[in-house]
Structure formats: structure tokens, C-alpha cells
């Protein structure tokens, strides 16, 4: 069948090739040239700084997060690697680890260090309870161990792609991209009375590893890397040296040697004053670009909600990847967690509880989730959970949830500052601007293909 395109026309796909396969093509191992003119150096470093921040922000922010959790706190110099730190309560308004947390699961964090080899991961039997171990490589690309991906499996050998060795017959080999991997574990909790059960499951997850925890990595915190280009590039240099970079990105990353990143002759930020000015300007340019691009992440579904379709699976979309992590770390893939958000009602007006506004969401066609769904409310300015009466941060279908909505029939949710007078499910809102996030855990194809769309948020009258 004819494709409709003239065979003599250029392909719309980018042609790729291996330079070493051509006759007499050679490549210099030397760094690129640096202009003598101070103005040209400033321009070059400004351009490269913008590119480096866009490329490296996920890696830098995750490295700073790892330092916050794992860096030595005493004179022993031991990093707290390859072990879980468990949060024993659902997230609340005071949650600081990252923005827009869910309240449906308990979080546990671990940073795997595979520079010395593989580790073994043992899991308990979670029964019918939803869980996932969300693995994020150094560039925030996500993969999962869950009932969706590995049903019935509970022992894994975790290793990088270049590791070679025997795999015990009772282990499933799980390959990861980078030696430093962040695991964000989520286990469903069925209300306050269920916490003890979830704590037992958390404690039954074990990482078996080499006990050597001495590292000489630089320690940098989030505030430093977010405000100082020198700190940002020290973190990027450290992460690149530990984790490496995808082969297809190598030529792009080698440009950053001009900035002292992975350079053989100097440290990050060891620049002349003109180049420093370019670095500072480029850093400001990059952060402004990311802030201005936040609204581009979501695609409108036509009912006032937006959805991010490729979160956690970024590929070569460096700007989208940077913006996603600039907004918040640890995005999962849509097959595991499909989510929508809205800052506006059906008419396009910002959501706010000012003036005793009342909103209604009619879920006559419930969200199609294999596990469960929830709608959670956050403050628009901070991205934090609203400190709602009775800790009613969300409503959903999670069985046994304190504020669960019925999952076997039509559901009407009222969003307002005061409880509704009818039988609808109440989601309290503040007397100022807020936004909503609808999450589906293990969504069906109706959600991931767009056949199902969340209904509009309709504005009602006064209470």
C-alpha cells in the first residue's frame, strides 16, 4: 500500500549513523576551543550553562536529595546507602520531601549505590494491597517493581546494565541504568487503623548489600544547587562521574567541559571573570526558562483538566524532563500512576474558596483504575496539602479509606469551605486559590489512551 509520501522526499525521522564506520574519519579527544575575547567567552559560557542546567537539573536535584538523606551526619564518614527510610504517617501539610505528595500511600525512600556491584532486594507478600517500588535513575527516568510488572515475584537481583555475574535461581534480574538509583516505595494504606499493618510490610522489605559505606563524594544541599551555579555544577560533575551518561548524550555532555564539568584540567566553576559572568547569566536564563515552561507540561483533555502523558519516560526531551523535575521530583510512568490536574473550573476561572464558592464533580463514570483512584486538593501557591478540617485531604475509592467515596456507583464530590447539606462526598477547600490532582493507580487502557476523561469541575452556588 502506498504511504502517501513521495519516496524521494526526505524522511521525517532523523538519520543516525556511527562515525567510526566511515573511511578516514577521526575525532580529536581534546576539549573544544575557548575564545580569547572576553565577550565571546561570556557568550559561550552563558549558552553552555543554559544547556547544562536544562540537561542536568534532574541529576543535580536528585543528587542533592540523596545528600540530604544519606550523607554522613557524624565523624564516621559513613553514607546511609542501600537502606530504606520509612515514613510512618501519610503525608500532611508539613510534608517537605517534595511538592504535591499523595496521601493514599506511605512513602519509603532508599538510595541504591551499585558502584561496588549488585544488591539483592527481598519483598514480602503484599496480598491485594497496592504497592510499587518506583526506581528512578540519575536522570529521573522511571521503572517499577510492582504487582503490575512482576506479579508473584518477591526476590530480585538489582544490577546495572554492564554488570556480569551469576543470578541465583530464586532471583529475578532487574537491570537499571545508573549506579545511583533512587527507590521511592509506595504502599497503600486503608486509613489510620491500617498503619500498623503497613509498618510491618515496610519493615519486611530488605536490601542485602556490601557493607562498605565509605565515600568521598561532595555533599551539597538543595538550597545550594537551586541558587548557586557553582554548587549546581559541582553536583552535576559528581553525578556524571559516578553515573555516566547515555551513549547518545555523550557528545552533548562533553561540551560542558568548558564549564569545568568532567574536565581533566580544572574543577567546576574554575573560570575567569568573564566566563563567570556568563555562567551566572546562563543559570538565571535557565531557571527563568523552566519557570515559564511549567504550563507546557500538561496536555488539555478538553474538560478543564490537563494530563502529562510521558512523565517518568522522558527520552531525549531534555526541557520537558527538566521542567518536570523543577516542578517536583519522582514522577512515575502513566502505566503505574495516571494523573490529571486542574487549577480552573469548567469556565476557566481559577479554583478558589473565596466568597464561599462551591464546586461539584460528578463522577457518574468512575475513574477506570485496576487498583484505586483519588482526588487530592493542594494550595495553589505552595503545592502543599491544605490543612483541612479533620485531615480530609482527599477523597477516593481506596477500600477502607477514612474519606473514601463509593466505588460501585455514581459519585458526586462537593468542594467547598463548609460541609455540603446533601449526601455528596465533601472535599474541604481553603478560602483562597487551590488546585486538584486526580490519580489512578494502575489505570486501565481507557485512561492511558484517552478514552476516559475526568468530568469538568462545575461551579455551584453558595452554601
C-alpha positions in Angstrom: 0.0 0.0 0.0 1.3 3.4 -0.9 2.2 5.5 2.1 1.1 8.8 0.6 4.6 10.2 0.8 6.9 10.5 -2.2 9.7 8.0 -1.8 12.2 10.7 -3.0 11.2 13.0 -0.2 13.5 13.2 2.9 12.4 11.0 5.8 10.8 12.9 8.8 12.9 10.7 11.1 16.4 11.9 12.0 19.0 9.8 10.3 21.6 8.4 12.7 25.0 6.8 11.9 28.2 5.6 13.5 31.1 8.0 12.6 33.7 5.3 13.1 32.3 3.2 10.3 33.2 5.8 7.7 36.6 5.6 6.0 39.3 8.0 7.4 37.0 9.8 9.9 38.8 10.6 13.1 37.9 12.5 16.2 40.1 14.6 18.4 40.0 13.7 22.1 40.9 17.3 23.0 38.4 19.7 24.6 36.8 22.3 22.3 38.4 25.6 21.8 37.7 28.6 24.1 37.6 32.1 22.6 40.3 34.6 23.7 37.9 37.5 23.6 36.3 38.1 26.9 32.9 38.9 25.4 32.9 35.8 23.3 33.8 33.7 26.4 31.0 35.2 28.3 28.6 34.4 25.5 29.9 30.8 25.2 29.6 30.0 28.9 26.2 31.6 29.0 24.9 29.4 26.2 26.6 26.2 27.6 25.3 26.9 31.1 21.7 27.1 29.9 22.1 23.8 28.1 23.9 22.2 31.1 21.1 23.2 33.5 18.4 22.0 31.2 20.2 18.7 30.7 21.5 18.2 34.2 18.8 19.5 36.6 17.1 16.2 37.3 20.5 14.6 38.1 21.6 17.6 40.3 18.3 17.8 42.3 18.3 14.1 42.9 21.9 14.2 44.0 21.1 16.9 46.5 18.1 14.8 47.7 20.4 11.9 48.2 22.9 14.0 50.2 20.0 15.2 52.4 19.1 11.6 53.3 22.3 9.7 53.1 25.3 12.0 53.6 27.4 11.4 56.8 25.9 13.1 59.9 28.9 12.4 62.1 32.6 11.9 62.2 32.5 8.3 61.0 32.1 9.4 57.3 29.6 6.6 56.5 26.9 7.2 53.9 23.5 5.7 54.7 23.1 3.9 51.4 21.2 0.8 50.4 18.7 1.0 53.2 15.2 2.3 53.5 14.0 5.3 55.5 10.3 4.8 56.2 7.7 7.5 56.7 5.3 6.1 59.2 2.4 8.5 58.6 0.7 9.6 55.3 1.8 13.0 54.0 0.3 16.1 55.5 0.5 19.9 55.2 4.0 19.8 56.8 5.5 17.3 54.3 8.7 18.7 52.9 10.4 16.0 50.9 8.8 17.1 47.6 5.8 19.0 46.3 2.4 17.6 45.6 2.7 14.3 47.6 -0.1 11.7 47.6 -2.0 10.8 50.8 -3.0 7.4 49.6 0.2 5.5 50.4 3.0 5.6 52.9 6.3 6.6 51.3 9.7 4.9 51.9 13.0 6.1 50.4 16.2 4.3 49.6 19.3 5.3 47.6 21.0 2.3 46.0 24.7 2.5 45.3 25.7 -0.1 42.8 29.3 1.2 42.2 30.6 -1.8 44.1 28.3 -4.3 42.4 24.7 -5.6 42.7 22.3 -5.8 45.6 19.5 -8.2 46.5 16.0 -7.0 47.2 13.5 -9.1 49.2 9.8 -8.2 49.3 7.0 -9.5 51.5 3.6 -10.8 50.2 1.5 -7.6 49.8 -1.6 -9.6 49.1 -4.2 -7.5 47.2 -2.8 -4.2 48.6 -1.4 -1.8 46.0 2.3 -1.2 46.2 5.1 -0.1 43.9 8.9 0.3 44.1 9.5 3.2 41.8 13.1 3.2 40.6 14.5 6.5 39.3 17.8 6.6 37.5 20.1 9.6 37.8 18.1 11.4 35.0 14.7 10.7 36.6 13.6 8.0 34.1 11.3 5.7 36.0 10.8 1.9 36.1 8.8 -0.2 38.6 8.7 -3.4 40.6 5.0 -3.9 41.4 2.2 -6.3 41.0 1.7 -4.9 37.5 5.2 -5.5 36.3 6.3 -8.6 38.3 3.3 -10.4 39.7 4.2 -13.1 42.2 7.9 -12.2 42.3 9.4 -11.2 45.7 13.2 -11.6 45.3 15.3 -9.5 42.9 18.9 -9.0 42.0 19.4 -5.3 41.1 22.3 -4.6 38.8 23.5 -2.1 36.2 23.4 -2.9 32.5 27.2 -3.6 32.4 27.2 -6.0 35.4 28.1 -9.6 34.7 27.8 -12.4 37.0 25.6 -15.4 38.1 22.0 -14.8 39.0 20.7 -17.2 41.8 17.8 -19.3 40.6 15.4 -17.8 43.1 16.1 -14.2 42.0 14.7 -12.2 39.2 17.4 -10.0 37.5 16.3 -6.3 37.4 18.6 -4.1 35.3 18.9 -0.4 36.0 20.6 2.4 34.1 22.8 4.1 36.6 24.9 3.1 39.7 22.9 5.6 41.8 19.2 4.7 41.9 16.5 6.3 43.9 13.8 4.0 45.1 10.5 5.6 46.1 8.3 2.9 47.6 4.6 3.5 47.9 2.3 1.1 49.9 -1.4 1.7 50.0 -2.9 2.5 53.4 -6.5 1.9 54.3 -7.0 4.7 56.9 -5.4 5.3 60.3 -6.4 1.9 61.7 -4.3 0.2 59.0 -1.0 1.9 59.7 0.4 -0.9 61.9 -0.1 -3.4 59.0 1.7 -1.1 56.6 4.5 -0.6 59.0 5.0 -4.4 59.1 5.2 -4.5 55.3 7.7 -1.7 55.2 9.9 -3.4 57.7 9.8 -6.6 55.7 11.4 -5.1 52.7 15.2 -5.8 52.8 18.2 -4.7 50.7 21.2 -7.0 51.0 24.4 -5.3 50.1 28.1 -4.8 50.6 28.6 -3.1 54.0 31.3 -0.7 52.8 29.8 2.8 53.1 32.9 5.0 52.9 32.5 7.5 50.1 34.4 10.7 49.2 31.5 12.3 47.3 30.9 16.1 47.8 27.9 17.0 49.9 25.6 19.6 48.6 22.1 20.6 49.7 19.0 21.6 47.7 19.2 25.3 48.6 22.7 25.5 47.3 22.1 23.8 44.0 18.9 25.8 43.4 20.6 29.2 43.9 24.3 28.8 43.1 25.6 27.9 39.7 29.0 26.8 41.2 27.2 24.4 43.6 24.9 23.2 40.8 27.9 22.3 38.6 29.8 20.7 41.5 26.8 18.4 41.9 26.5 17.8 38.2 30.2 16.9 38.0 29.9 14.5 40.8 26.8 12.8 39.4 28.2 12.5 35.9 31.5 11.0 37.2 29.5 8.4 39.3 26.7 7.6 36.9 28.0 8.4 33.5 25.6 9.4 30.7 23.7 7.6 28.0 25.9 6.9 24.9 23.6 9.0 22.7 24.1 12.0 25.1 27.9 11.9 25.3 28.8 14.4 22.6 26.3 16.9 24.1 27.7 16.4 27.6 31.3 16.8 26.6 30.6 20.4 25.7 30.2 21.1 29.4 34.0 20.6 30.0 34.3 24.3 29.1 32.4 24.9 32.4 34.8 22.6 34.3 32.2 19.7 34.4 34.1 16.4 34.0 37.1 18.3 32.8 40.6 16.9 33.3 42.3 20.2 34.0 40.1 22.1 36.4 37.1 21.9 38.8 33.6 23.1 38.1 33.4 26.9 38.3 37.2 27.5 38.0 36.6 30.2 35.4 37.9 33.7 34.5 35.6 36.6 35.5 34.1 37.0 32.0 33.2 33.3 31.9 31.8 33.5 35.5 29.5 36.3 34.4 28.3 34.2 31.5 27.7 31.3 33.9 25.7 33.4 36.3 23.6 34.9 33.4 23.1 31.4 31.8 22.0 30.0 35.2 19.4 32.7 35.6 18.3 32.2 32.0 17.8 28.5 32.5 15.8 28.9 35.7 13.6 31.6 34.2 13.0 29.3 31.1 12.0 26.4 33.3 9.6 28.6 35.4 8.0 30.0 32.3 7.6 26.5 30.8 5.7 24.9 33.6 2.3 25.2 31.9 3.6 23.3 28.9 3.9 20.0 30.7 0.2 19.1 30.7 -2.0 18.5 27.7 -5.6 19.5 27.9 -8.1 16.7 27.8 -11.0 19.0 26.9 -12.8 19.1 30.2 -10.6 21.6 32.1 -8.1 19.1 33.3 -4.6 18.5 32.0 -2.6 15.3 31.8 1.1 14.6 31.5 1.4 11.6 29.2 5.2 10.9 29.2 6.1 11.7 32.9 8.9 9.4 34.1 9.6 8.4 30.5 11.4 11.4 29.1 13.8 10.0 26.4 15.6 12.9 24.7 13.1 15.6 25.7 15.6 17.4 28.0 13.5 20.5 28.5 10.3 18.6 29.5 12.4 16.4 31.8 14.0 19.5 33.4 10.6 21.2 33.9 9.0 18.1 35.3 11.8 17.9 38.0 11.8 21.6 38.5 8.1 21.3 39.5 8.6 18.2 41.6 10.8 15.0 41.7 9.8 11.4 41.4 7.2 11.3 38.7 6.1 7.8 37.9 5.1 6.3 34.5 1.5 6.6 33.4 1.0 2.9 33.3 1.6 2.8 37.1 0.0 6.1 38.1 -2.1 8.1 35.6 -2.8 11.6 36.9 -4.6 14.8 35.9 -4.7 18.2 37.5 -6.7 21.4 37.2 -6.3 24.9 38.5 -9.6 26.1 37.0 -13.3 25.3 36.8 -15.3 24.4 33.7 -15.5 28.1 32.7 -11.7 28.6 33.0 -12.0 30.6 36.2 -9.3 29.8 38.9 -10.4 27.5 41.6 -10.8 29.3 44.9 -12.8 29.0 48.0 -13.1 32.8 48.4 -16.6 34.1 48.6 -17.9 30.7 49.8 -17.7 29.3 46.3 -18.9 25.7 45.9 -17.8 23.2 43.2 -19.3 19.9 42.1 -17.6 17.0 40.4 -20.0 14.3 39.0 -18.1 11.0 38.6 -21.1 9.1 37.2 -18.4 7.3 35.1 -15.8 6.5 37.8 -12.1 6.7 37.0 -11.0 3.3 35.4 -8.3 2.1 37.8 -7.3 -1.5 38.5 -6.2 -0.6 42.0 -7.9 2.6 43.1 -8.3 6.3 42.5 -8.3 9.5 44.5 -8.8 13.3 44.1 -6.5 15.4 46.3 -6.5 19.2 47.0 -3.4 21.4 47.2 -2.7 25.1 47.8 -2.0 26.8 44.5 0.8 29.0 45.8 2.8 26.4 47.7 1.9 23.0 46.2 1.4 21.8 49.8 -1.6 19.9 51.1 -4.3 22.2 52.5 -4.6 21.9 56.3 -8.2 20.8 56.0 -10.7 20.1 58.8 -10.5 16.5 60.0 -7.4 16.0 57.8 -9.7 15.5 54.8 -7.0 16.0 52.2 -8.6 13.7 49.5 -11.5 11.5 48.5 -11.3 8.4 46.5 -12.2 4.7 46.1 -9.5 3.2 48.3 -11.2 0.4 50.2 -11.3 1.2 53.9 -10.1 4.8 53.4 -11.5 7.1 56.1 -12.8 9.5 53.4 -13.4 7.0 50.6 -16.2 7.6 48.1 -18.4 4.8 46.9 -16.7 2.9 44.0 -19.7 0.9 42.8 -22.0 3.7 41.6 -22.3 7.4 40.7 -20.3 9.7 42.9 -20.7 13.4 43.5 -18.0 15.3 45.2 -18.6 18.8 46.6 -15.5 21.0 47.0 -16.2 23.9 49.4 -15.1 25.6 52.6 -18.1 24.2 54.6 -19.7 20.7 54.6 -22.5 20.2 52.0 -26.1 19.9 53.1 -26.8 17.0 50.8 -25.3 13.4 50.7 -22.4 14.2 48.4 -18.9 13.5 49.5 -17.1 16.6 50.9 -13.6 17.7 49.9 -12.8 20.8 52.0 -11.0 23.7 50.3 -9.4 26.9 51.6 -10.7 30.4 51.2 -8.1 31.1 48.6 -6.8 29.5 45.4 -6.1 25.8 45.1 -5.7 23.0 42.6 -6.9 19.4 42.3 -5.0 16.2 41.3 -6.8 13.1 40.2 -4.7 9.9 40.5 -5.4 6.5 39.2 -3.3 3.7 40.4 -2.7 1.0 37.8 -5.1 2.7 35.3 -6.8 0.7 32.6 -6.3 1.4 28.9 -9.3 3.6 28.8 -7.4 6.1 30.8 -3.9 5.8 29.2 -5.4 6.0 25.7 -7.7 8.9 26.5 -11.0 7.1 26.0 -11.9 8.1 29.6 -11.7 11.8 30.6 -12.3 13.4 34.0 -15.5 15.4 34.2 -15.4 19.2 34.5 -15.4 20.9 37.8 -18.7 22.8 37.9 -19.2 25.9 39.9 -22.3 25.9 42.1 -23.9 28.5 44.4 -23.3 29.5 48.0 -23.5 27.0 50.8 
